[in-house]
Amino acid sequence: MTIPPALLAVFALSAMLLLGKLGEEALSRLRMVPFAGAIVMGLLLGPGVLGALAPNPYIEEFVDLGIVFILFMAGAEEVLPGALRDPRGIASGISIFAASLIAIYAI
């Protein structure tokens, strides 16, 4: 009996999420930047070092989304707590997002 490729992708995504979180916890206990743990685990388990998780067309979009999410979380940690209450800051953020979205759509 063969396992369907979509189910293998779900198992691979689950392993990546679990091992990425373990990497984050390990680096946070070492008082280092936690999100770098997910990156380190990805480098170790990817095809470049151990080859435990090979590229799969079913999970490529999730990996791209995960990279963007990690970069977003890295920037979100630098936001001051009161900065989200400033109406000018919110309007500026929304306008920059809208401008970039329109530029991407136009290209």
Biopython code that builds the backbone (N, CA, C, O; Angstrom):
import numpy as np
from Bio.PDB.StructureBuilder import StructureBuilder

atoms = [
    (1, "MET", "N", (0.844, -1.178, 0.000)),
    (1, "MET", "CA", (0.000, 0.000, 0.000)),
    (1, "MET", "C", (0.893, 1.247, 0.000)),
    (1, "MET", "O", (1.786, 1.377, 0.838)),
    (2, "THR", "N", (0.650, 2.149, -0.932)),
    (2, "THR", "CA", (1.442, 3.376, -1.012)),
    (2, "THR", "C", (0.691, 4.526, -0.342)),
    (2, "THR", "O", (-0.538, 4.591, -0.380)),
    (3, "ILE", "N", (1.436, 5.409, 0.258)),
    (3, "ILE", "CA", (0.844, 6.575, 0.912)),
    (3, "ILE", "C", (0.711, 7.678, -0.133)),
    (3, "ILE", "O", (1.665, 7.958, -0.859)),
    (4, "PRO", "N", (-0.470, 8.312, -0.218)),
    (4, "PRO", "CA", (-0.658, 9.384, -1.213)),
    (4, "PRO", "C", (0.317, 10.545, -0.962)),
    (4, "PRO", "O", (0.643, 10.844, 0.187)),
    (5, "PRO", "N", (0.775, 11.188, -2.024)),
    (5, "PRO", "CA", (1.724, 12.302, -1.868)),
    (5, "PRO", "C", (1.182, 13.449, -1.018)),
    (5, "PRO", "O", (1.941, 14.093, -0.294)),
    (6, "ALA", "N", (-0.132, 13.712, -1.098)),
    (6, "ALA", "CA", (-0.712, 14.797, -0.293)),
    (6, "ALA", "C", (-0.622, 14.477, 1.196)),
    (6, "ALA", "O", (-0.396, 15.374, 2.008)),
    (7, "LEU", "N", (-0.795, 13.212, 1.560)),
    (7, "LEU", "CA", (-0.685, 12.820, 2.960)),
    (7, "LEU", "C", (0.766, 12.897, 3.436)),
    (7, "LEU", "O", (1.031, 13.276, 4.576)),
    (8, "LEU", "N", (1.693, 12.538, 2.564)),
    (8, "LEU", "CA", (3.105, 12.694, 2.898)),
    (8, "LEU", "C", (3.459, 14.166, 3.116)),
    (8, "LEU", "O", (4.277, 14.498, 3.974)),
    (9, "ALA", "N", (2.833, 15.042, 2.327)),
    (9, "ALA", "CA", (3.072, 16.479, 2.501)),
    (9, "ALA", "C", (2.547, 16.955, 3.840)),
    (9, "ALA", "O", (3.175, 17.793, 4.488)),
    (10, "VAL", "N", (1.403, 16.435, 4.268)),
    (10, "VAL", "CA", (0.863, 16.806, 5.586)),
    (10, "VAL", "C", (1.806, 16.336, 6.684)),
    (10, "VAL", "O", (2.051, 17.072, 7.641)),
    (11, "PHE", "N", (2.337, 15.134, 6.564)),
    (11, "PHE", "CA", (3.300, 14.637, 7.556)),
    (11, "PHE", "C", (4.571, 15.495, 7.565)),
    (11, "PHE", "O", (5.113, 15.800, 8.627)),
    (12, "ALA", "N", (5.038, 15.877, 6.379)),
    (12, "ALA", "CA", (6.247, 16.705, 6.291)),
    (12, "ALA", "C", (6.008, 18.081, 6.900)),
    (12, "ALA", "O", (6.865, 18.601, 7.614)),
    (13, "LEU", "N", (4.838, 18.678, 6.619)),
    (13, "LEU", "CA", (4.518, 19.977, 7.210)),
    (13, "LEU", "C", (4.430, 19.885, 8.730)),
    (13, "LEU", "O", (4.907, 20.766, 9.446)),
    (14, "SER", "N", (3.816, 18.811, 9.207)),
    (14, "SER", "CA", (3.713, 18.618, 10.658)),
    (14, "SER", "C", (5.088, 18.481, 11.295)),
    (14, "SER", "O", (5.345, 19.047, 12.358)),
    (15, "ALA", "N", (5.967, 17.731, 10.648)),
    (15, "ALA", "CA", (7.326, 17.566, 11.171)),
    (15, "ALA", "C", (8.070, 18.890, 11.151)),
    (15, "ALA", "O", (8.793, 19.206, 12.096)),
    (16, "MET", "N", (7.904, 19.672, 10.082)),
    (16, "MET", "CA", (8.583, 20.968, 9.999)),
    (16, "MET", "C", (8.098, 21.918, 11.081)),
    (16, "MET", "O", (8.900, 22.614, 11.704)),
    (17, "LEU", "N", (6.787, 21.950, 11.309)),
    (17, "LEU", "CA", (6.251, 22.832, 12.343)),
    (17, "LEU", "C", (6.732, 22.419, 13.730)),
    (17, "LEU", "O", (7.125, 23.264, 14.534)),
    (18, "LEU", "N", (6.700, 21.132, 14.003)),
    (18, "LEU", "CA", (7.125, 20.638, 15.311)),
    (18, "LEU", "C", (8.616, 20.889, 15.536)),
    (18, "LEU", "O", (9.010, 21.391, 16.589)),
    (19, "LEU", "N", (9.431, 20.546, 14.564)),
    (19, "LEU", "CA", (10.874, 20.724, 14.721)),
    (19, "LEU", "C", (11.269, 22.200, 14.715)),
    (19, "LEU", "O", (12.221, 22.593, 15.389)),
    (20, "GLY", "N", (10.545, 23.008, 13.961)),
    (20, "GLY", "CA", (10.804, 24.448, 13.988)),
    (20, "GLY", "C", (10.500, 25.042, 15.348)),
    (20, "GLY", "O", (11.252, 25.879, 15.849)),
    (21, "LYS", "N", (9.396, 24.611, 15.951)),
    (21, "LYS", "CA", (9.048, 25.098, 17.289)),
    (21, "LYS", "C", (10.060, 24.621, 18.326)),
    (21, "LYS", "O", (10.414, 25.368, 19.238)),
    (22, "LEU", "N", (10.522, 23.391, 18.192)),
    (22, "LEU", "CA", (11.552, 22.896, 19.106)),
    (22, "LEU", "C", (12.844, 23.706, 18.967)),
    (22, "LEU", "O", (13.514, 23.993, 19.959)),
    (23, "GLY", "N", (13.183, 24.068, 17.738)),
    (23, "GLY", "CA", (14.359, 24.910, 17.512)),
    (23, "GLY", "C", (14.189, 26.290, 18.125)),
    (23, "GLY", "O", (15.134, 26.845, 18.684)),
    (24, "GLU", "N", (12.980, 26.848, 18.023)),
    (24, "GLU", "CA", (12.704, 28.141, 18.641)),
    (24, "GLU", "C", (12.841, 28.064, 20.156)),
    (24, "GLU", "O", (13.426, 28.952, 20.777)),
    (25, "GLU", "N", (12.306, 27.014, 20.742)),
    (25, "GLU", "CA", (12.400, 26.849, 22.191)),
    (25, "GLU", "C", (13.847, 26.685, 22.634)),
    (25, "GLU", "O", (14.251, 27.231, 23.662)),
    (26, "ALA", "N", (14.620, 25.942, 21.868)),
    (26, "ALA", "CA", (16.021, 25.723, 22.232)),
    (26, "ALA", "C", (16.801, 27.035, 22.214)),
    (26, "ALA", "O", (17.584, 27.309, 23.124)),
    (27, "LEU", "N", (16.586, 27.841, 21.181)),
    (27, "LEU", "CA", (17.324, 29.102, 21.105)),
    (27, "LEU", "C", (16.815, 30.122, 22.121)),
    (27, "LEU", "O", (17.589, 30.944, 22.612)),
    (28, "SER", "N", (15.519, 30.076, 22.443)),
    (28, "SER", "CA", (15.027, 31.015, 23.460)),
    (28, "SER", "C", (15.595, 30.667, 24.832)),
    (28, "SER", "O", (15.834, 31.564, 25.641)),
    (29, "ARG", "N", (15.812, 29.394, 25.107)),
    (29, "ARG", "CA", (16.434, 29.002, 26.387)),
    (29, "ARG", "C", (17.906, 29.396, 26.440)),
    (29, "ARG", "O", (18.468, 29.582, 27.519)),
    (30, "LEU", "N", (18.518, 29.519, 25.280)),
    (30, "LEU", "CA", (19.904, 29.985, 25.205)),
    (30, "LEU", "C", (19.982, 31.512, 25.139)),
    (30, "LEU", "O", (21.054, 32.084, 24.944)),
    (31, "ARG", "N", (18.823, 32.162, 25.306)),
    (31, "ARG", "CA", (18.699, 33.621, 25.266)),
    (31, "ARG", "C", (19.149, 34.197, 23.926)),
    (31, "ARG", "O", (19.822, 35.226, 23.859)),
    (32, "MET", "N", (18.759, 33.507, 22.877)),
    (32, "MET", "CA", (19.034, 33.981, 21.519)),
    (32, "MET", "C", (17.704, 34.299, 20.855)),
    (32, "MET", "O", (16.649, 34.061, 21.444)),
    (33, "VAL", "N", (17.734, 34.826, 19.653)),
    (33, "VAL", "CA", (16.518, 35.175, 18.930)),
    (33, "VAL", "C", (15.768, 33.893, 18.586)),
    (33, "VAL", "O", (16.297, 33.051, 17.860)),
    (34, "PRO", "N", (14.531, 33.725, 19.100)),
    (34, "PRO", "CA", (13.831, 32.438, 18.936)),
    (34, "PRO", "C", (13.524, 32.051, 17.497)),
    (34, "PRO", "O", (13.675, 30.883, 17.139)),
    (35, "PHE", "N", (13.094, 33.003, 16.652)),
    (35, "PHE", "CA", (12.684, 32.606, 15.296)),
    (35, "PHE", "C", (13.851, 32.080, 14.468)),
    (35, "PHE", "O", (13.635, 31.421, 13.451)),
    (36, "ALA", "N", (15.069, 32.358, 14.883)),
    (36, "ALA", "CA", (16.217, 31.815, 14.164)),
    (36, "ALA", "C", (16.319, 30.297, 14.345)),
    (36, "ALA", "O", (16.950, 29.615, 13.538)),
    (37, "GLY", "N", (15.697, 29.772, 15.404)),
    (37, "GLY", "CA", (15.696, 28.330, 15.628)),
    (37, "GLY", "C", (14.989, 27.577, 14.514)),
    (37, "GLY", "O", (15.427, 26.501, 14.107)),
    (38, "ALA", "N", (13.894, 28.145, 14.020)),
    (38, "ALA", "CA", (13.178, 27.514, 12.906)),
    (38, "ALA", "C", (14.038, 27.516, 11.649)),
    (38, "ALA", "O", (14.031, 26.553, 10.881)),
    (39, "ILE", "N", (14.770, 28.591, 11.446)),
    (39, "ILE", "CA", (15.647, 28.681, 10.275)),
    (39, "ILE", "C", (16.780, 27.666, 10.383)),
    (39, "ILE", "O", (17.112, 26.986, 9.412)),
    (40, "VAL", "N", (17.367, 27.571, 11.570)),
    (40, "VAL", "CA", (18.460, 26.613, 11.778)),
    (40, "VAL", "C", (17.965, 25.183, 11.567)),
    (40, "VAL", "O", (18.639, 24.380, 10.921)),
    (41, "MET", "N", (16.797, 24.866, 12.105)),
    (41, "MET", "CA", (16.249, 23.515, 11.925)),
    (41, "MET", "C", (15.970, 23.237, 10.450)),
    (41, "MET", "O", (16.198, 22.125, 9.973)),
    (42, "GLY", "N", (15.477, 24.243, 9.726)),
    (42, "GLY", "CA", (15.244, 24.070, 8.297)),
    (42, "GLY", "C", (16.531, 23.811, 7.530)),
    (42, "GLY", "O", (16.567, 22.992, 6.612)),
    (43, "LEU", "N", (17.581, 24.516, 7.917)),
    (43, "LEU", "CA", (18.871, 24.288, 7.261)),
    (43, "LEU", "C", (19.409, 22.895, 7.557)),
    (43, "LEU", "O", (19.947, 22.229, 6.673)),
    (44, "LEU", "N", (19.263, 22.461, 8.802)),
    (44, "LEU", "CA", (19.776, 21.140, 9.173)),
    (44, "LEU", "C", (19.000, 20.004, 8.508)),
    (44, "LEU", "O", (19.593, 19.036, 8.032)),
    (45, "LEU", "N", (17.682, 20.126, 8.477)),
    (45, "LEU", "CA", (16.854, 19.032, 7.964)),
    (45, "LEU", "C", (16.651, 19.078, 6.449)),
    (45, "LEU", "O", (16.190, 18.105, 5.853)),
    (46, "GLY", "N", (16.991, 20.192, 5.835)),
    (46, "GLY", "CA", (16.786, 20.348, 4.400)),
    (46, "GLY", "C", (17.765, 19.541, 3.569)),
    (46, "GLY", "O", (18.609, 18.824, 4.108)),
    (47, "PRO", "N", (17.649, 19.658, 2.262)),
    (47, "PRO", "CA", (18.489, 18.848, 1.372)),
    (47, "PRO", "C", (19.969, 19.224, 1.414)),
    (47, "PRO", "O", (20.805, 18.464, 0.925)),
    (48, "GLY", "N", (20.308, 20.375, 1.986)),
    (48, "GLY", "CA", (21.699, 20.793, 2.012)),
    (48, "GLY", "C", (22.555, 20.078, 3.038)),
    (48, "GLY", "O", (23.753, 19.909, 2.816)),
    (49, "VAL", "N", (21.970, 19.645, 4.176)),
    (49, "VAL", "CA", (22.769, 19.031, 5.236)),
    (49, "VAL", "C", (22.362, 17.573, 5.432)),
    (49, "VAL", "O", (23.058, 16.670, 4.968)),
    (50, "LEU", "N", (21.241, 17.336, 6.114)),
    (50, "LEU", "CA", (20.829, 15.954, 6.398)),
    (50, "LEU", "C", (19.959, 15.339, 5.307)),
    (50, "LEU", "O", (19.958, 14.121, 5.129)),
    (51, "GLY", "N", (19.234, 16.156, 4.590)),
    (51, "GLY", "CA", (18.366, 15.642, 3.532)),
    (51, "GLY", "C", (17.159, 14.890, 4.051)),
    (51, "GLY", "O", (16.589, 14.071, 3.329)),
    (52, "ALA", "N", (16.750, 15.151, 5.301)),
    (52, "ALA", "CA", (15.605, 14.442, 5.867)),
    (52, "ALA", "C", (14.297, 14.888, 5.226)),
    (52, "ALA", "O", (13.372, 14.088, 5.083)),
    (53, "LEU", "N", (14.213, 16.148, 4.842)),
    (53, "LEU", "CA", (13.011, 16.670, 4.199)),
    (53, "LEU", "C", (13.388, 17.217, 2.826)),
    (53, "LEU", "O", (14.086, 18.225, 2.716)),
    (54, "ALA", "N", (12.926, 16.549, 1.801)),
    (54, "ALA", "CA", (13.233, 16.946, 0.428)),
    (54, "ALA", "C", (12.142, 17.884, -0.085)),
    (54, "ALA", "O", (11.012, 17.836, 0.403)),
    (55, "PRO", "N", (12.458, 18.729, -1.053)),
    (55, "PRO", "CA", (11.438, 19.598, -1.651)),
    (55, "PRO", "C", (10.296, 18.779, -2.237)),
    (55, "PRO", "O", (10.511, 17.723, -2.831)),
    (56, "ASN", "N", (9.102, 19.276, -2.062)),
    (56, "ASN", "CA", (7.902, 18.591, -2.491)),
    (56, "ASN", "C", (6.971, 19.646, -3.089)),
    (56, "ASN", "O", (6.764, 20.685, -2.463)),
    (57, "PRO", "N", (6.408, 19.424, -4.265)),
    (57, "PRO", "CA", (5.539, 20.452, -4.856)),
    (57, "PRO", "C", (4.303, 20.765, -4.009)),
    (57, "PRO", "O", (3.730, 21.847, -4.134)),
    (58, "TYR", "N", (3.892, 19.839, -3.158)),
    (58, "TYR", "CA", (2.726, 20.079, -2.323)),
    (58, "TYR", "C", (3.024, 21.063, -1.192)),
    (58, "TYR", "O", (2.113, 21.732, -0.704)),
    (59, "ILE", "N", (4.266, 21.159, -0.777)),
    (59, "ILE", "CA", (4.565, 22.008, 0.378)),
    (59, "ILE", "C", (5.370, 23.256, 0.028)),
    (59, "ILE", "O", (5.672, 24.052, 0.917)),
    (60, "GLU", "N", (5.723, 23.447, -1.236)),
    (60, "GLU", "CA", (6.533, 24.606, -1.603)),
    (60, "GLU", "C", (5.842, 25.924, -1.271)),
    (60, "GLU", "O", (6.490, 26.857, -0.798)),
    (61, "GLU", "N", (4.536, 26.011, -1.510)),
    (61, "GLU", "CA", (3.812, 27.252, -1.219)),
    (61, "GLU", "C", (3.771, 27.512, 0.286)),
    (61, "GLU", "O", (3.869, 28.659, 0.722)),
    (62, "PHE", "N", (3.626, 26.455, 1.074)),
    (62, "PHE", "CA", (3.616, 26.628, 2.525)),
    (62, "PHE", "C", (4.983, 27.069, 3.036)),
    (62, "PHE", "O", (5.069, 27.855, 3.979)),
    (63, "VAL", "N", (6.032, 26.577, 2.428)),
    (63, "VAL", "CA", (7.383, 26.979, 2.831)),
    (63, "VAL", "C", (7.599, 28.455, 2.516)),
    (63, "VAL", "O", (8.154, 29.187, 3.335)),
    (64, "ASP", "N", (7.165, 28.898, 1.339)),
    (64, "ASP", "CA", (7.290, 30.309, 0.992)),
    (64, "ASP", "C", (6.493, 31.174, 1.956)),
    (64, "ASP", "O", (6.969, 32.221, 2.396)),
    (65, "LEU", "N", (5.294, 30.744, 2.282)),
    (65, "LEU", "CA", (4.470, 31.481, 3.226)),
    (65, "LEU", "C", (5.117, 31.501, 4.607)),
    (65, "LEU", "O", (5.061, 32.515, 5.304)),
    (66, "GLY", "N", (5.722, 30.407, 5.000)),
    (66, "GLY", "CA", (6.391, 30.344, 6.300)),
    (66, "GLY", "C", (7.576, 31.281, 6.383)),
    (66, "GLY", "O", (7.816, 31.883, 7.430)),
    (67, "ILE", "N", (8.325, 31.417, 5.294)),
    (67, "ILE", "CA", (9.458, 32.342, 5.275)),
    (67, "ILE", "C", (8.963, 33.769, 5.440)),
    (67, "ILE", "O", (9.545, 34.539, 6.205)),
    (68, "VAL", "N", (7.909, 34.130, 4.743)),
    (68, "VAL", "CA", (7.351, 35.474, 4.870)),
    (68, "VAL", "C", (6.839, 35.700, 6.289)),
    (68, "VAL", "O", (7.027, 36.778, 6.853)),
    (69, "PHE", "N", (6.199, 34.697, 6.863)),
    (69, "PHE", "CA", (5.667, 34.824, 8.221)),
    (69, "PHE", "C", (6.788, 34.997, 9.246)),
    (69, "PHE", "O", (6.660, 35.798, 10.172)),
    (70, "ILE", "N", (7.875, 34.262, 9.090)),
    (70, "ILE", "CA", (9.012, 34.407, 10.013)),
    (70, "ILE", "C", (9.596, 35.811, 9.907)),
    (70, "ILE", "O", (9.916, 36.423, 10.927)),
    (71, "LEU", "N", (9.738, 36.328, 8.697)),
    (71, "LEU", "CA", (10.255, 37.680, 8.544)),
    (71, "LEU", "C", (9.292, 38.711, 9.128)),
    (71, "LEU", "O", (9.727, 39.711, 9.699)),
    (72, "PHE", "N", (7.996, 38.475, 8.989)),
    (72, "PHE", "CA", (7.011, 39.368, 9.593)),
    (72, "PHE", "C", (7.121, 39.354, 11.109)),
    (72, "PHE", "O", (7.088, 40.405, 11.749)),
    (73, "MET", "N", (7.252, 38.170, 11.681)),
    (73, "MET", "CA", (7.359, 38.067, 13.145)),
    (73, "MET", "C", (8.642, 38.727, 13.654)),
    (73, "MET", "O", (8.659, 39.292, 14.747)),
    (74, "ALA", "N", (9.702, 38.656, 12.872)),
    (74, "ALA", "CA", (10.952, 39.306, 13.268)),
    (74, "ALA", "C", (10.762, 40.812, 13.329)),
    (74, "ALA", "O", (11.279, 41.467, 14.234)),
    (75, "GLY", "N", (10.029, 41.362, 12.381)),
    (75, "GLY", "CA", (9.766, 42.799, 12.406)),
    (75, "GLY", "C", (8.731, 43.191, 13.424)),
    (75, "GLY", "O", (8.787, 44.295, 13.966)),
    (76, "ALA", "N", (7.775, 42.308, 13.701)),
    (76, "ALA", "CA", (6.724, 42.626, 14.656)),
    (76, "ALA", "C", (7.245, 42.694, 16.084)),
    (76, "ALA", "O", (6.652, 43.371, 16.924)),
    (77, "GLU", "N", (8.337, 42.009, 16.371)),
    (77, "GLU", "CA", (8.900, 42.056, 17.712)),
    (77, "GLU", "C", (9.512, 43.413, 18.022)),
    (77, "GLU", "O", (9.688, 43.761, 19.190)),
    (78, "GLU", "N", (9.836, 44.179, 16.993)),
    (78, "GLU", "CA", (10.464, 45.471, 17.194)),
    (78, "GLU", "C", (9.461, 46.606, 17.364)),
    (78, "GLU", "O", (9.859, 47.730, 17.670)),
    (79, "VAL", "N", (8.155, 46.336, 17.170)),
    (79, "VAL", "CA", (7.136, 47.375, 17.278)),
    (79, "VAL", "C", (6.888, 47.682, 18.751)),
    (79, "VAL", "O", (6.728, 46.779, 19.572)),
    (80, "LEU", "N", (6.862, 48.942, 19.059)),
    (80, "LEU", "CA", (6.585, 49.349, 20.432)),
    (80, "LEU", "C", (5.109, 49.127, 20.739)),
    (80, "LEU", "O", (4.281, 49.277, 19.841)),
    (81, "PRO", "N", (4.744, 48.772, 21.980)),
    (81, "PRO", "CA", (3.347, 48.490, 22.303)),
    (81, "PRO", "C", (2.405, 49.653, 22.034)),
    (81, "PRO", "O", (1.278, 49.422, 21.596)),
    (82, "GLY", "N", (2.815, 50.887, 22.274)),
    (82, "GLY", "CA", (1.929, 52.027, 22.054)),
    (82, "GLY", "C", (1.873, 52.481, 20.612)),
    (82, "GLY", "O", (1.051, 53.333, 20.272)),
    (83, "ALA", "N", (2.716, 51.943, 19.757)),
    (83, "ALA", "CA", (2.777, 52.403, 18.372)),
    (83, "ALA", "C", (1.507, 52.063, 17.591)),
    (83, "ALA", "O", (1.184, 52.743, 16.618)),
    (84, "LEU", "N", (0.798, 51.038, 17.999)),
    (84, "LEU", "CA", (-0.411, 50.654, 17.274)),
    (84, "LEU", "C", (-1.610, 51.511, 17.644)),
    (84, "LEU", "O", (-2.682, 51.349, 17.062)),
    (85, "ARG", "N", (-1.453, 52.413, 18.592)),
    (85, "ARG", "CA", (-2.559, 53.288, 18.998)),
    (85, "ARG", "C", (-2.495, 54.640, 18.293)),
    (85, "ARG", "O", (-3.434, 55.429, 18.393)),
    (86, "ASP", "N", (-1.420, 54.916, 17.592)),
    (86, "ASP", "CA", (-1.241, 56.187, 16.903)),
    (86, "ASP", "C", (-1.993, 56.153, 15.580)),
    (86, "ASP", "O", (-1.649, 55.355, 14.707)),
    (87, "PRO", "N", (-3.020, 57.002, 15.403)),
    (87, "PRO", "CA", (-3.797, 56.974, 14.156)),
    (87, "PRO", "C", (-2.961, 57.288, 12.916)),
    (87, "PRO", "O", (-3.203, 56.728, 11.847)),
    (88, "ARG", "N", (-1.976, 58.183, 13.052)),
    (88, "ARG", "CA", (-1.134, 58.496, 11.894)),
    (88, "ARG", "C", (-0.258, 57.312, 11.513)),
    (88, "ARG", "O", (-0.023, 57.068, 10.329)),
    (89, "GLY", "N", (0.225, 56.576, 12.507)),
    (89, "GLY", "CA", (1.025, 55.388, 12.222)),
    (89, "GLY", "C", (0.207, 54.314, 11.533)),
    (89, "GLY", "O", (0.689, 53.655, 10.611)),
    (90, "ILE", "N", (-1.033, 54.135, 11.978)),
    (90, "ILE", "CA", (-1.917, 53.138, 11.361)),
    (90, "ILE", "C", (-2.238, 53.542, 9.927)),
    (90, "ILE", "O", (-2.203, 52.707, 9.023)),
    (91, "ALA", "N", (-2.553, 54.829, 9.713)),
    (91, "ALA", "CA", (-2.866, 55.305, 8.360)),
    (91, "ALA", "C", (-1.654, 55.168, 7.449)),
    (91, "ALA", "O", (-1.785, 54.806, 6.280)),
    (92, "SER", "N", (-0.470, 55.460, 7.990)),
    (92, "SER", "CA", (0.756, 55.326, 7.195)),
    (92, "SER", "C", (0.989, 53.872, 6.800)),
    (92, "SER", "O", (1.322, 53.588, 5.649)),
    (93, "GLY", "N", (0.818, 52.956, 7.739)),
    (93, "GLY", "CA", (0.998, 51.535, 7.448)),
    (93, "GLY", "C", (0.021, 51.026, 6.410)),
    (93, "GLY", "O", (0.394, 50.267, 5.515)),
    (94, "ILE", "N", (-1.237, 51.445, 6.529)),
    (94, "ILE", "CA", (-2.262, 51.009, 5.577)),
    (94, "ILE", "C", (-1.971, 51.572, 4.188)),
    (94, "ILE", "O", (-2.130, 50.870, 3.189)),
    (95, "SER", "N", (-1.544, 52.839, 4.119)),
    (95, "SER", "CA", (-1.274, 53.434, 2.807)),
    (95, "SER", "C", (-0.055, 52.788, 2.136)),
    (95, "SER", "O", (-0.051, 52.583, 0.922)),
    (96, "ILE", "N", (0.970, 52.470, 2.920)),
    (96, "ILE", "CA", (2.141, 51.805, 2.345)),
    (96, "ILE", "C", (1.772, 50.404, 1.854)),
    (96, "ILE", "O", (2.210, 49.975, 0.787)),
    (97, "PHE", "N", (0.960, 49.698, 2.647)),
    (97, "PHE", "CA", (0.513, 48.364, 2.230)),
    (97, "PHE", "C", (-0.310, 48.449, 0.947)),
    (97, "PHE", "O", (-0.112, 47.657, 0.026)),
    (98, "ALA", "N", (-1.233, 49.412, 0.887)),
    (98, "ALA", "CA", (-2.077, 49.537, -0.289)),
    (98, "ALA", "C", (-1.243, 49.904, -1.515)),
    (98, "ALA", "O", (-1.473, 49.373, -2.601)),
    (99, "ALA", "N", (-0.280, 50.802, -1.349)),
    (99, "ALA", "CA", (0.566, 51.197, -2.474)),
    (99, "ALA", "C", (1.391, 50.026, -2.989)),
    (99, "ALA", "O", (1.529, 49.838, -4.198)),
    (100, "SER", "N", (1.940, 49.240, -2.067)),
    (100, "SER", "CA", (2.733, 48.086, -2.508)),
    (100, "SER", "C", (1.848, 47.039, -3.169)),
    (100, "SER", "O", (2.264, 46.404, -4.138)),
    (101, "LEU", "N", (0.644, 46.851, -2.665)),
    (101, "LEU", "CA", (-0.272, 45.884, -3.264)),
    (101, "LEU", "C", (-0.666, 46.325, -4.676)),
    (101, "LEU", "O", (-0.738, 45.499, -5.586)),
    (102, "ILE", "N", (-0.919, 47.611, -4.860)),
    (102, "ILE", "CA", (-1.260, 48.120, -6.189)),
    (102, "ILE", "C", (-0.074, 48.000, -7.148)),
    (102, "ILE", "O", (-0.245, 47.656, -8.318)),
    (103, "ALA", "N", (1.124, 48.284, -6.645)),
    (103, "ALA", "CA", (2.329, 48.159, -7.477)),
    (103, "ALA", "C", (2.553, 46.716, -7.911)),
    (103, "ALA", "O", (2.880, 46.452, -9.068)),
    (104, "ILE", "N", (2.375, 45.786, -6.979)),
    (104, "ILE", "CA", (2.537, 44.377, -7.320)),
    (104, "ILE", "C", (1.481, 43.936, -8.335)),
    (104, "ILE", "O", (1.783, 43.194, -9.269)),
    (105, "TYR", "N", (0.243, 44.395, -8.146)),
    (105, "TYR", "CA", (-0.819, 44.022, -9.070)),
    (105, "TYR", "C", (-0.547, 44.615, -10.464)),
    (105, "TYR", "O", (-0.810, 43.971, -11.480)),
    (106, "ALA", "N", (-0.020, 45.847, -10.499)),
    (106, "ALA", "CA", (0.251, 46.484, -11.782)),
    (106, "ALA", "C", (1.385, 45.798, -12.532)),
    (106, "ALA", "O", (1.371, 45.725, -13.761)),
    (107, "ILE", "N", (2.357, 45.303, -11.794)),
    (107, "ILE", "CA", (3.495, 44.624, -12.430)),
    (107, "ILE", "C", (3.044, 43.274, -12.940)),
    (107, "ILE", "O", (3.842, 42.532, -13.511)),
]
sb = StructureBuilder()
sb.init_structure("model")
sb.init_model(0)
sb.init_chain("A")
sb.init_seg("    ")
for serial, (resi, resn, name, xyz) in enumerate(atoms, 1):
    if name == "N":
        sb.init_residue(resn, " ", resi, " ")
    sb.init_atom(name, np.array(xyz, "f"), 0.0, 1.0, " ", f" {name:<3s}", serial, name[0])
structure = sb.get_structure()
